[in-house]
Every structure is written in C-alpha cells, then in structure tokens.
C-alpha cells in the first residue's frame, strides 16, 4: 500500500497555523483537535515548519515558563521530513523509525497534500497482519 491509499482511507485534512502564532494558541488548538503536531505555514500549502509535542517539551526544558511568550516559529522544527503520495507505507515507516519522528507531511507538486502519523501507519500494519492471519487460517481450514 502507498501513502495515497492510506490518505484516501483516513482523509487529507491537515491542521495548519501560521508560524507567527502565539505558542499558547497553537497548544490550545492541538488540544482541541487532539493532535500531536501541527504544520506551520503562512499559506496553508507550503511548509515553514512543524511543531510537535516533542518540540514543546524541549522548549519548556530550555526556556521554562518563558516559553509561553514565544511564537510557534521560535521552537518549530524547520527541517521537515516529508513523503510523497506514491511512497510505500513500509518505506515511510522506516523513515519515521530512523529519524525518530511521528508525523510526516505528504507533499505533492510542492504543496501540502496530507499528513500521516505513526498511529496511521501502525493501524495499517495491524490491519494488514490481521488480513494475512485470516487468509492463512482459512487456507489451513480448507486444507483439513
């Protein structure tokens, strides 16, 4: 399965906010949307950065309570690892594991086309394993 097929199942909606958004506003939005990362973009199509729960925790460790006076751009990850719709899910999983990231924006023609999380990938792999188990069980029962 490729990334595009996964996006067709889960949807292509991506939460974006402007990099100059006050950090408390971004954090509230993440809580309301129940998401672990938000794409930071001035135009909603290109990626200026990504802000994850990890960025917030690291910022808190470095700046303490002063973090709440910051803008999202002050602590966002600027070098964002992305994938393409045609990429294989297993390849993206390897990328996530090696880079130690949990959210990968999907880019198509230099535009934001979706976002997949490690949860999306694990869910897909579990469904795949369940299907394989069912097929093997059915084949075994049919043979006996």
ChimeraX attribute file (.defattr): number of C-alpha atoms within 10 A of each C-alpha:
attribute: neighborCount
match mode: 1-to-1
recipient: residues
	/A:1	13
	/A:2	15
	/A:3	22
	/A:4	20
	/A:5	14
	/A:6	18
	/A:7	18
	/A:8	10
	/A:9	10
	/A:10	13
	/A:11	13
	/A:12	16
	/A:13	11
	/A:14	17
	/A:15	17
	/A:16	20
	/A:17	20
	/A:18	19
	/A:19	23
	/A:20	15
	/A:21	14
	/A:22	17
	/A:23	21
	/A:24	15
	/A:25	14
	/A:26	22
	/A:27	21
	/A:28	11
	/A:29	16
	/A:30	18
	/A:31	11
	/A:32	9
	/A:33	12
	/A:34	9
	/A:35	14
	/A:36	15
	/A:37	25
	/A:38	26
	/A:39	28
	/A:40	27
	/A:41	20
	/A:42	14
	/A:43	11
	/A:44	16
	/A:45	15
	/A:46	15
	/A:47	22
	/A:48	19
	/A:49	21
	/A:50	26
	/A:51	27
	/A:52	22
	/A:53	14
	/A:54	15
	/A:55	16
	/A:56	19
	/A:57	13
	/A:58	14
	/A:59	19
	/A:60	15
	/A:61	11
	/A:62	11
	/A:63	13
	/A:64	11
	/A:65	11
	/A:66	10
	/A:67	21
	/A:68	17
	/A:69	12
	/A:70	17
	/A:71	18
	/A:72	28
	/A:73	20
	/A:74	16
	/A:75	20
	/A:76	22
	/A:77	18
	/A:78	14
	/A:79	10
	/A:80	17
	/A:81	16
	/A:82	17
	/A:83	22
	/A:84	20
	/A:85	17
	/A:86	13
	/A:87	14
	/A:88	16
	/A:89	23
	/A:90	14
	/A:91	13
	/A:92	21
	/A:93	19
	/A:94	11
	/A:95	17
	/A:96	19
	/A:97	12
	/A:98	9
	/A:99	10
	/A:100	9
	/A:101	16
	/A:102	19
	/A:103	23
	/A:104	23
	/A:105	22
	/A:106	24
	/A:107	18
	/A:108	13
	/A:109	7
	/A:110	11
	/A:111	13
	/A:112	22
	/A:113	20
	/A:114	23
	/A:115	24
	/A:116	23
	/A:117	19
	/A:118	16
	/A:119	11
	/A:120	17
	/A:121	19
	/A:122	13
	/A:123	12
	/A:124	16
	/A:125	16
	/A:126	11
	/A:127	12
	/A:128	13
	/A:129	12
	/A:130	12
	/A:131	12
	/A:132	12
	/A:133	12
	/A:134	12
	/A:135	12
	/A:136	12
	/A:137	12
	/A:138	11
	/A:139	11
	/A:140	10
	/A:141	9
	/A:142	8
	/A:143	7
	/A:144	5
